Amino acid sequence: MILRMVWPAWALLLVLGPLLALCVAGWWRARRSEGRGGGWLRRAAMVLATLVIGLAPAVPAETTRVETNAEVFFVVDRTGSMAAEDYDGAQPRLAGVRHDLVALVEALPGARYSVIGFDSQASRQLPLTTDARAVRTWAETLRQEITRFSAGSAVDRPRDALTEALTGAATRNPGNVRLVFVLADGEDTSGADDPSGGTAGFAELAGLIDGGAVLGYGTTAGGRMRSYDGTESTGPGTAAPWILDEASPGSPPAVSRIDETNLRRLAAALGVPYAHRIAPTPVADLVAGIDVEELAADGRRDVRTYRDVLWPAAAVLAVLVAAEAFAQAARWRRLSGVPA
């Protein structure tokens, strides 16, 4: 038997402790003045029954073996630089991201998937779900951020969102295997004075991660990016104006280049391998070292469910409440002179 705790223990004690003390004090006074205190004992029993319900005792219902208990977190760069046309020839980097997202889901079937996207800010785009089609749909609709809202690239921008997602998952299901795949180009144009390029803070998450990879997109020669205003007539593959490098004389078209140094630092901080993705090649090598069953060899593939056992305490409480109501009604009739 376990206690699932409807309320935290401190809250139960804070609320029910004084009530129980009041009942004990009332019983003691009634015993001394009237020679009886059954009513106060009944009220104390009501408090104790409520305490049992608050503790929520539960017994094992069944233990099942699941196909996989992996939770896969995709962290996807949507900044304007991901529209640079230097992937598989002259395709935008996001084309590679779309391919790899779908391929990784197919390579890790039966898992739960979540997507965190980041551009000028980071947000959970898809909560943990077993619906692989939801990831495919998200990948198909993936676009770069709207150019005029861009605040540049920063490698550490998704760190807080990823931290929240991983710690929440670890709290809810501590036995599950958590895999993280970061899909980005590594550029950092935030201007922050950080010798690690914004990757050092990710080291704190390594203990929450069982595997994954950092996937890098782009080339050292770099590529130009079309501006995007949210319409189909702009962005990669259109005649939209190039995004300009406002910091250079004459504001020529900006050129984005992959920063593999940053990406390798990020991979090292997370404790996962790095892979450079330049074409839509298979992802088997990216998941070859990930054996969910082996990672969960400590028994994490066994999922035990519990059944709450609240009805005995609830039944006792119902009887006690009924008895209290009857006693109070009789007392009211005596005080008001109404015949019983």
C-alpha positions, 0 to 999 in steps of 0.5 A: 500500500502507498499514500498518494496524498490528495494534499501535501502532508503539511496542508493536512496537518495545518487544516486537520491538526487544529480540528483534532485538537479542538475535538480532544479538548471538547471531549475532555471538558465534556467528560469533566463537566457532564460525565460524557463526551460521545459527541466529541469522539464522533467529531474526532472520528470524522476528522480522522476519516477525513485525514485518511481520505486526504492521505489517499491510500492505494493498493497495486492494481496491476503491473504491465510491461510497456513497449517503450517508456521513452519520452523524446524531447525535440528542441527545434531552432526556428530562427531566421538563420534556419531558412539559410539555403545551404542544406542539400544544395540550395534547400533551407535548413528547415527542410532537413529539420522536417525530414529528421523529425519525422525520421526520428519518430519512425526510428523510435516508435511507441514513445511519447514525443514533445516539441519545444520550438525557439526563435525570439522566445522558446515555448512548448509547441507540443506537450508529451503525446503518444500521437506520432502524427501530431509530430509529423503534422507539426514538422510539415507546418514548421516555418521560420519566425517572422523576420520583423519580429526576429531578435537574433539567435541565442543557443541558450534561449530554449534552456529554461523551457527544456529544464521545465519540461524535463524536470516536470517529466522526471517528477511525474514519471521518474522511471521513464527514459528521457531522450533529447534531440536538439536541431539547430545551426548553433549561431549565437548573435545575441552578443552575450559575453559568454565564453561557452557560447551559451551552452554551459547552463545545459550541463545541469540537465545532463543528469535528467537525460538518458540519450539523444543527440545534437543535430547541426544544420548548415555549412561553413560557406553559409547561405542567404535567407529570404525574409518571411512575413507569415504568408506563403509568398515569402520565405524559402523558395519565393522571390521575397527580399533577402534578409539584410546584414544591417551591421555591414556597409551597404547592408548586403544580404546576410549570410548565416554559417553553422557554428559547429563549435557551439553545437559540439559544446552543447552536445558535450554539456548535455552528454549526447553525441553531435551529428552534422546533417547536410542532406536527408540521409537515414537517422539509424546511426543517430539512434543506434546507441539508444536501446530503451530496454537496456537503458531501463534495465533497472526495471523502468519498463515495468509500469505499476498502476494503483487503485485508490482505497477511499471507500471505507473511510468515505463510508465511515465519514458518511455514517458519522456525518449522518449521526452528527446531523441527527444529534444536532437536530435532536439538540435543536428540537430540545433547545427550541422546545419542539416535541421530538 
